[in-house]
Amino acid sequence: MRGLRAPLATLMTIGLTVAPAWGDPKTVSSLGTIVTAEHARVGGSSAEAGTTVFSGDRVATEREGSVQIRAGAARLLLQGASNATLNDTEGAPSAKLIHGTATFSTGNSKAFTLFASRAAIRAQSDGPTIGQVTYLNEKELLVVSKRGPLTITVDGETEVITDGAAYRVMLDPPPTMAQGPEGAGANKNDKRRGMSGPPLHAGRNYFLITAIGVSALVTGFAVSEALESPNRP
């Protein structure tokens, strides 16, 4: 028994020495940097250009405000009277739009995801892409492709929004709004291009998207030069 005391004492000493390191909270890496900010806040503090943002930060703008964030290979612009929570999703930056309008740009389909309600909006390709999402309520969104195609996924069901198209997205639409048979009113290719016609119904009534006019949405929404060039450092 005496022969075991020394090894046990040594093991306890090592354990006490290492335990504080094991107990330290995991280091939180930065998610991005604020590029421009006007009448905006990060949490309870005023947002300033150069401020580092982290996963879990909530960013908000006043009615006449805006804030633009560089996050890896993507840019995120929150327009006036908007707020979103920043996150890390599968190792890439993301944001959940809670209210208002957000515009994102990227040149990589996996570089950024914008969540709104239960929907996930991403670039479809690795080409330059700019997408805009407006949160109307928990069941209704406006999604615009300003450059390049987008995908919108709800509960595992995905639809593509083609370059230059704009759609009103309804989550959990009533059965009476289900799409009629193919060819009723407009052909499928016309609808994919954002032309008027019966709505596109995705999956098992998870969501319904209806084409609307792009000009009515983007007028008055200034997108910065940086967002127009998603590959700029």
TAGI-V13362 format. One record per residue. N is the residue number from 1. RES is the residue in one letter. PHI is phi in degrees with one decimal (none if undefined). Layout:
# TAGI-V13362
n->N res->RES phi->PHI
n->N res->RES phi->PHI
This chain:
# TAGI-V13362
n->1 res->M phi->none
n->2 res->R phi->-60.1
n->3 res->G phi->-67.0
n->4 res->L phi->-87.0
n->5 res->R phi->-63.5
n->6 res->A phi->-63.0
n->7 res->P phi->-61.4
n->8 res->L phi->-65.8
n->9 res->A phi->-62.1
n->10 res->T phi->-64.1
n->11 res->L phi->-62.8
n->12 res->M phi->-64.7
n->13 res->T phi->-63.6
n->14 res->I phi->-63.7
n->15 res->G phi->-61.8
n->16 res->L phi->-67.0
n->17 res->T phi->-72.1
n->18 res->V phi->-83.2
n->19 res->A phi->-52.9
n->20 res->P phi->-59.3
n->21 res->A phi->-67.0
n->22 res->W phi->-65.0
n->23 res->G phi->-81.5
n->24 res->D phi->-63.7
n->25 res->P phi->-65.4
n->26 res->K phi->-63.4
n->27 res->T phi->-65.2
n->28 res->V phi->-94.3
n->29 res->S phi->-83.6
n->30 res->S phi->-70.1
n->31 res->L phi->-98.3
n->32 res->G phi->179.3
n->33 res->T phi->-136.1
n->34 res->I phi->-74.4
n->35 res->V phi->-92.0
n->36 res->T phi->-139.8
n->37 res->A phi->-153.8
n->38 res->E phi->-147.5
n->39 res->H phi->51.3
n->40 res->A phi->-135.6
n->41 res->R phi->-136.3
n->42 res->V phi->-116.5
n->43 res->G phi->62.4
n->44 res->G phi->-99.2
n->45 res->S phi->-110.8
n->46 res->S phi->-66.9
n->47 res->A phi->-81.6
n->48 res->E phi->-130.1
n->49 res->A phi->-58.5
n->50 res->G phi->95.2
n->51 res->T phi->-68.7
n->52 res->T phi->-83.5
n->53 res->V phi->-115.7
n->54 res->F phi->-127.9
n->55 res->S phi->-59.2
n->56 res->G phi->99.5
n->57 res->D phi->-67.8
n->58 res->R phi->-105.4
n->59 res->V phi->-113.1
n->60 res->A phi->-140.0
n->61 res->T phi->-123.4
n->62 res->E phi->-80.0
n->63 res->R phi->-56.7
n->64 res->E phi->-101.5
n->65 res->G phi->-101.5
n->66 res->S phi->-164.8
n->67 res->V phi->-149.9
n->68 res->Q phi->-120.2
n->69 res->I phi->-123.1
n->70 res->R phi->-95.9
n->71 res->A phi->-131.9
n->72 res->G phi->62.5
n->73 res->A phi->-92.3
n->74 res->A phi->-130.6
n->75 res->R phi->-126.4
n->76 res->L phi->-128.4
n->77 res->L phi->-118.1
n->78 res->L phi->-97.5
n->79 res->Q phi->-90.1
n->80 res->G phi->-59.4
n->81 res->A phi->54.6
n->82 res->S phi->-128.8
n->83 res->N phi->-151.3
n->84 res->A phi->-151.4
n->85 res->T phi->-109.4
n->86 res->L phi->-84.6
n->87 res->N phi->-147.3
n->88 res->D phi->-116.5
n->89 res->T phi->-116.2
n->90 res->E phi->53.5
n->91 res->G phi->82.9
n->92 res->A phi->-125.6
n->93 res->P phi->-62.2
n->94 res->S phi->-151.3
n->95 res->A phi->-147.3
n->96 res->K phi->-109.7
n->97 res->L phi->-76.7
n->98 res->I phi->-99.9
n->99 res->H phi->-161.2
n->100 res->G phi->89.7
n->101 res->T phi->-128.4
n->102 res->A phi->-129.7
n->103 res->T phi->-121.8
n->104 res->F phi->-127.1
n->105 res->S phi->-136.4
n->106 res->T phi->-164.9
n->107 res->G phi->-116.2
n->108 res->N phi->-143.0
n->109 res->S phi->-64.1
n->110 res->K phi->-105.0
n->111 res->A phi->-81.1
n->112 res->F phi->-161.9
n->113 res->T phi->-130.9
n->114 res->L phi->-107.4
n->115 res->F phi->-97.9
n->116 res->A phi->-148.1
n->117 res->S phi->54.6
n->118 res->R phi->-97.4
n->119 res->A phi->-92.5
n->120 res->A phi->-120.6
n->121 res->I phi->-113.1
n->122 res->R phi->-138.9
n->123 res->A phi->-69.7
n->124 res->Q phi->-84.3
n->125 res->S phi->-124.3
n->126 res->D phi->-91.9
n->127 res->G phi->-83.3
n->128 res->P phi->-55.9
n->129 res->T phi->-136.6
n->130 res->I phi->-131.6
n->131 res->G phi->-124.2
n->132 res->Q phi->-130.7
n->133 res->V phi->-129.2
n->134 res->T phi->-116.6
n->135 res->Y phi->-88.3
n->136 res->L phi->-91.1
n->137 res->N phi->-164.2
n->138 res->E phi->-61.2
n->139 res->K phi->-112.0
n->140 res->E phi->-145.6
n->141 res->L phi->-133.9
n->142 res->L phi->-115.2
n->143 res->V phi->-125.4
n->144 res->V phi->-125.1
n->145 res->S phi->-95.6
n->146 res->K phi->-86.4
n->147 res->R phi->-162.4
n->148 res->G phi->80.1
n->149 res->P phi->-75.9
n->150 res->L phi->-120.3
n->151 res->T phi->-117.7
n->152 res->I phi->-124.8
n->153 res->T phi->-121.5
n->154 res->V phi->-132.6
n->155 res->D phi->51.3
n->156 res->G phi->86.6
n->157 res->E phi->-101.2
n->158 res->T phi->-124.2
n->159 res->E phi->-125.5
n->160 res->V phi->-104.3
n->161 res->I phi->-107.3
n->162 res->T phi->-73.0
n->163 res->D phi->-55.5
n->164 res->G phi->85.9
n->165 res->A phi->-92.0
n->166 res->A phi->-134.8
n->167 res->Y phi->-136.0
n->168 res->R phi->-90.9
n->169 res->V phi->-108.6
n->170 res->M phi->-113.4
n->171 res->L phi->-92.0
n->172 res->D phi->51.3
n->173 res->P phi->-68.0
n->174 res->P phi->-66.6
n->175 res->P phi->-55.6
n->176 res->T phi->-67.3
n->177 res->M phi->-98.4
n->178 res->A phi->-61.2
n->179 res->Q phi->-68.1
n->180 res->G phi->-76.3
n->181 res->P phi->-64.5
n->182 res->E phi->-55.4
n->183 res->G phi->98.5
n->184 res->A phi->-81.2
n->185 res->G phi->97.4
n->186 res->A phi->-160.7
n->187 res->N phi->-80.1
n->188 res->K phi->-62.1
n->189 res->N phi->-65.4
n->190 res->D phi->-62.0
n->191 res->K phi->-67.8
n->192 res->R phi->-64.3
n->193 res->R phi->-83.5
n->194 res->G phi->91.0
n->195 res->M phi->-79.8
n->196 res->S phi->-69.9
n->197 res->G phi->160.4
n->198 res->P phi->-58.9
n->199 res->P phi->-69.0
n->200 res->L phi->-88.3
n->201 res->H phi->-109.9
n->202 res->A phi->-101.4
n->203 res->G phi->60.9
n->204 res->R phi->-94.5
n->205 res->N phi->63.5
n->206 res->Y phi->-69.0
n->207 res->F phi->-159.1
n->208 res->L phi->-132.1
n->209 res->I phi->-120.4
n->210 res->T phi->-124.8
n->211 res->A phi->-66.1
n->212 res->I phi->-136.8
n->213 res->G phi->-74.2
n->214 res->V phi->-68.5
n->215 res->S phi->-60.0
n->216 res->A phi->-67.8
n->217 res->L phi->-93.9
n->218 res->V phi->-89.9
n->219 res->T phi->-59.5
n->220 res->G phi->87.1
n->221 res->F phi->-98.6
n->222 res->A phi->-82.7
n->223 res->V phi->-104.9
n->224 res->S phi->-66.5
n->225 res->E phi->-59.7
n->226 res->A phi->-63.9
n->227 res->L phi->-71.0
n->228 res->E phi->-70.5
n->229 res->S phi->-125.0
n->230 res->P phi->-65.1
n->231 res->N phi->-91.9
n->232 res->R phi->-68.4
n->233 res->P phi->-69.8
